[in-house]
C-alpha cells in the first residue's frame, strides 16, 4: 500500500474512532467507572476489610486500557483490515473527483457552455455521492468500534474493581478526556493504574500479544558482477 493510501486510512480510522468514542461517551455503558460504580468482581464484595479501609485514589485512562490490552489490539487490528476494502473504494472515488475538479480548473475557459455545465453537474453529483459514502463508512466503522470497546470494557470492569480492592484504592477516576472535559485538573503518574490494569486483564483474558510486523527479508546476493546487476525496485511497505 503506498504512503498516500496509508495516510488516507489513518485519517479515515481516526475520524471513525472519534465517532465511536463520542457515541460511547454520550451513551456510557453501566460498566463505565466515570459514570456509575463498576460491577463487583466475582467472589469479591465491596464490604471486604480492604475496601472499607481504603484511603488511596487512582486514575485510569479507560480508552487507553481497552485499546492497549492484547484483546483490544487484536480486535481493532482485525477491524482495520476489514475496513481496508472500503477505504480503498473511497480513495478511488476521491481520486476520480479530484481529477474532474482539476479538469474543470484547467479547461473551463476552453469548454463550450454545454460541456462546462455537464462537467460541473458531474462533479456535483460525484461529490454528493462521495460525501454520503464517507459518512456511511464512518458511521459503520464507529458502530463496530463502539461494539468492540463496550464488549471489552464489560469484561475489564471486574478486573478494575478487584485491582482497586486488593490495593486499597477507595476511588478511581477516568481520565480518558483531558480537563476540562474530565473533572481531574492534574494527577501524578504515581496514581495512574492504567498499565497495571492492562497487565492484569491480559493475564485473565489469556489473549496473546499480537505478533509484531516482521520487516521484509533482504534479497539474496547474486553471483553477477556489479556492472551486470539489474536494479531491483523497492518492496512495498506493509500497511500500518
PAPA-948005 format. One record per residue: residue in three letters; x, y, z of N, C-alpha, C, O in turn. Coordinates in steps of 0.05 Angstrom, whole numbers, plus 5000, padded with zeros to 4 digits. Layout:
% residues N
alaXYZXYZXYZXYZ;...
//
This chain:
% residues 240
unk501749765000500050005000501850255000503650275016;unk501350434982503050674980502650865004500550845017;unk504551055008504251235031501751395031500551435052;unk500751485008498351635006495951475016494251575031;unk495851225008493651045017493751005047491651005060;unk496150955058496350915086495551165101494251145122;unk496251395091495551645104492451685104491251765124;unk491251625081488351645079487051455098484951525110;unk488151215102486951015120487151115149485251085164;unk489451235156489751335183487751555189486551575211;unk487351735169485351955173482551835175481051925192;unk481951645159479351515159478851375186476751405197;unk480851225196480551085221480351285244478851235263;unk481951505243481851695264479051825266478051865288;unk477951895243475252005243473251815253471451885268;unk473551565245471651355255471951315285469951275299;unk474351325295474751285323473551505339472351455360;unk473751755329472451975343469451945344468251995365;unk468351845322465451805322464751595343462751625357;unk466251375343465651165362466051255391464351185408;unk468151405397468651485424466551695433465751695456;unk465751875415463752065422461051935428459752005448;unk460351745412457851605416457951445443455951435457;unk460251335449460551185474460351365498459151295518;unk461451605496461351795518458551895523457751935546;unk456951915501454252015504452351795515450351865528;unk452951545509451351325519453051135534453550905526;unk454151235557456051085572454850815582452550805590;unk456450615580455650355590455450355620456950505633;unk453750195632453550185661456150105674456550145698;unk457949975658460449885670462550105671464650065683;unk462050345659464050555657464550675684462650765697;unk467050675694467650775721467251065724466951165746;unk467051225701466751505703463851595707463351825713;unk461951405704459151475707457851335730456551475747;unk458151075732456850925754458850725764460850655751;unk458450615789460350425800460650185782458750085770;unk463050075781463549835765462349595779462149595804;unk461449395764460349165777462449015793464749015785;unk461648895815463548765833464648515819463248375805;unk467248465823468448235811467347985824466647995848;unk467147765810466147515821467747435846470247425845;unk466347375867467647285892468847515908470047455929;unk468447765900469547995915467248175922465748255904;unk467048245947464848425955465948685964468248705974;unk464348895962465249165969465449205999466549406008;unk464449006015464549026044467048896056467148866080;unk468948826039471348696048472948886066472749126062;unk474448786085476048956102477849146086478249376094;unk479049046064480849216049479449446037480449676038;unk476949396027475449616015474649816036474650056030;unk473849726060472849916080474950096091474450306101;unk477550006089479750166100481250316078483350426083;unk480150316054481550446031481650746036479750866044;unk483950856029484351146031485651256005485651506002;unk486751085988488151185965486251245942483951145940;unk487151415923485651485899487351385875489751355877;unk485951335854487351245830486051365805483751445805;unk487551375783486551465758487051245737488851095739;unk485251235717485551045695484651175669482551315669;unk486051125648485251215622483850965609485150795598;unk481150965611479650735602480050685572480450455564;unk479950895556480350865527483050735521483250545505;unk485150835534487850725530488050435539489350275526;unk486750375562486850105572485549905553486649685548;unk483249975542481849795523483449765497483649545486;unk484549985487486049985462488749845465489849735446;unk489949855489492649755493492749465502494749335499;unk490549355512490549075521490748895496490148985474;unk491748655500492148475478489648425462489648415437;unk487448385476484848335462484048575445483048545423;unk484348815456483649065442485449095417484449165396;unk488049055420489849085398489148885376489048955352;unk488548635384487848435364485248505349485148485325;unk483148585365480548625352480548885336479248895315;unk481949095345481949335329483649315304483149435284;unk485849155306487449105282485848945262485949005238;unk484248755271482548595253480448775240479848745216;unk479348965256477349145244478649325223477349375203;unk481049415228482349595209482749445182482349555161;unk483549195184483949035159481248995145481048995121;unk479148955161476448915150475549165135474049145115;unk476349395145475449655133477149735109476449925095;unk479449605105481249695083479949695055480449885040;unk478249495048476949505022475249755018475249874997;unk473749825039472150065038473850315036473150505021;unk476050315050477850545049479050575021479250795010;unk479750345008480750344981478650454961479250604943;unk476250364965474050454948473650754951473150894931;unk473750854975473351144980475651304967475251514956;unk478051194970480351334958480051354927480751554915;unk479051134915478651134886476651344878477051494859;unk474451364894472451574888473551854891472952034876;unk475251884912476452144917478352224895478352454886;unk479952034885481852084863480352164838481152354824;unk478052024833476552094809475352374811475352524792;unk474352444835473252704839475352924836474753134824;unk477652884847479853074845480753104816481353334807;unk480652894800481452904772479453074757480253234740;unk476853044762474853204749475053504757474753674740;unk475653554782475953824791478353964778478254194771;unk480453804776482853914762482253974733483254164721;unk480753794720479953834693478354084690478654234670;unk476554134709474954374708476654624710476254824696;unk478554624728480254854733481954914708482455154702;unk482954714695484754754672483354794645484554904627;unk480854704643479554714617477054884616475754894595;unk476255004638473755144639473655384618471455444608;unk475955494613475955714593475855614565475255774546;unk476355354561476355244534473855094527473255034503;unk472255024547469854874542467455054534467255274543;unk465754944516463355094509461455084533461754904550;unk459455254534457655264557456354994563456054924587;unk455554844543454154594548456154394561455354254581;unk458554374550460554184561461354264590461654094607;unk461554524594462254624621460154564641460654474664;unk457654594633455354544651455254244657454754164680;unk455754074637455653784642457853694661457453524678;unk460253814658462453744676461953834704462453694723;unk460754074707460154174734458054004747458153944771;unk456053914732453953744743455053464751454353354771;unk456953374735458253114741459753124767459652944783;unk461253354770462853384794461053404819461553284839;unk458853564816457053594838455753324846455453264870;unk454953164826453752914832455652724846454952584865;unk458152704836460152524847460952614875461552454892;unk461052884880461752984906459552904927460252824949;unk457052934920454852854938455052554944454652474967;unk455552394923455752104927458152034945457951864963;unk460352174941462752124957462352204986463052055004;unk461252444990460752535018458952345032459352285056;unk456852245019454952065031456351795038455851685059;unk458051705020459451455024461351475048461651285064;unk462751705050464551745072463051745099463951625118;unk460851885100459251905124458251625132458351545156;unk457251475113456251205119458451025129458150865147;unk460851045116463150885124464050955152464750775168;unk464151205158464951295185462951195206463751115228;unk460451215200458351125220458650825224458350725247;unk459050675202459250385205461750315221461650135238;unk464050445215466450385229466250465259467150315276;unk464950695264464550785291462850585307463450535330;unk460750485295459050295309460550035315460249925337;unk462149945296463649695301465849735323466349565339;unk467049975323469050035343467650055371468749965391;unk465350175371463850205396463149935408463349885432;unk462349745390461649475399464049335411463849215432;unk466349355398468849235409469549365436470149225455;unk469449625437470149775461468349685485469449625506;unk465749685481463949625503464249325511464049265535;unk464649155492464948865498467348815516467248665536;unk469648945509472048905525471749045552472648935573;unk470549285553470149435578468449275598469049275622;unk466449135588464748975605466348765620465848705643;unk468248645605469948435617472248555634473148425652;unk473048795628475248925642474349045669475849065687;unk471749115670470749255694471249095720472249215739;unk470648835721471148695746474148685753474848675777;unk475848685733478748675738479548935751481248935769;unk478349165742478949425755478049425784479549515801;unk475649325789474649325816476449155834477149225856;unk477148915824478848735840481548855846482548835868;unk482748995826485349115830485049335851486849365868;unk482949495850482549715869482349605897483549715916;unk480749395901480349285927482849155938483449175962;unk484349025921486848895930489049095937490849035952;unk488849335926490849545931489849775947490949995947;unk487549735961486449935980485950205966486650415977;unk484850195942484250445928481250505932479550345925;unk480650735944477950805951476350915927473950885926;unk477651035908476351165885478151155861480551205863;unk476951105838478351105812476951305794474551285790;unk478451485781477351685763478351635735480651595731;unk476451645716477251605688478351865677477052075679;unk480751855666482052095655482452075624484252185613;unk480651925611480851885582480752155568482152195548;unk479052345578478852605567480452805584480252785609;unk481952995572483453185588481553395601479353435591;unk482453515622481053745634480753965613482654015599;unk478454105611476154105629473953895623471953885638;unk474253725602472353515598472353315621470253205627;unk474653275633474853105656474853275681475753495681;unk473753165704473853325728476653345741477053495759;unk478553185730481253185742482953395728483453385704;unk483853595743485553805733488353705729489653765709;unk489353555749492153455748492253205766490953195786;unk493953015758494452785774497252685768498052675745;unk498652605789501352505785501352225774499352075775;unk503652145762503851885749503551655770502751435763;unk504151715795504151515815501351395821501151185832;unk499251545813496551445819495251325794492951225796;unk496651325772495551205747495750905748497950795750;unk493550765746493550475747493050345720492550105718;unk493050505699492350405672494050165664492949955656;unk496750195666498449975657498049725674498049505664;unk497749765700497349535718494749385711494649135711;unk492649535705490149405698490349265671489349035668;unk491749375652492149245626493648985630492948775618;unk495748985646497248735651495548525665495648295658;unk493948615684492148425698490048315679489348075680;unk488948485662486948385643488148195622486848005615;unk490548255613491848075594492247795607491947595593;unk493047795632493447535646490747385648490647145643;unk488647525655486047395658484847305631483747085629;unk485147475611483847415585485247185571484047025556;unk487847155575489346945562489947005533490846825518;unk489247245523489747315495492747395492493747565506;unk494047265474496847315469497247585455495447675441;unk499547715460500047965446500247925416501447735408;unk499148105400499348085371502248085362503948225373;unk502847915343505547895333506348155319504748275305;unk508748245325509748495312510348435283511148215275;unk509848645266510348615237513248565232514948705243;unk513848365216516648295210517548445186516148455166;unk519948565187521048705163521548515140522148275145;unk521348615116521848445093524648335092526548485098;unk524948085086527647965086529248065062528148095040;unk531848125066533448225043533748015021533747775027;unk533848104997534147914975536947794974538847934980;unk537147534968539847414968541547534946540647614925;unk544147544952546047654933546447464910546247224913;unk546947574886547347404863550347394857551947544868;unk550947214838553747184831554647364809556947354801;unk552947544800553747724778555547934788555648004811;unk557048044770558748264777557048514779554948534768;unk558048724795556548964798555649094772553549204771;unk557249074752556549204727554149074713552749204698;unk553748814719551648664705549148644721547148524712;unk549148754745546748734762544548904751544949124741;unk542148794754539748944746538549074770537948934790;unk538049334770536949464793534249344800532649274783;unk533749304826531149204835529549424848530649604860;unk526949404845525149604856524849564886525249344895;unk524349774900523949754929521349604935519349634921;unk521449444956519049294963516949484975517649684988;unk514449414971512349574981512149535011512149315021;unk512049755026511849745055509149635063507149715052;unk509149465083506649355093504949575106506049755118;unk502249555103500549765115500849765145501249555158;unk500650005157500950035186498449955199498249965224;
//
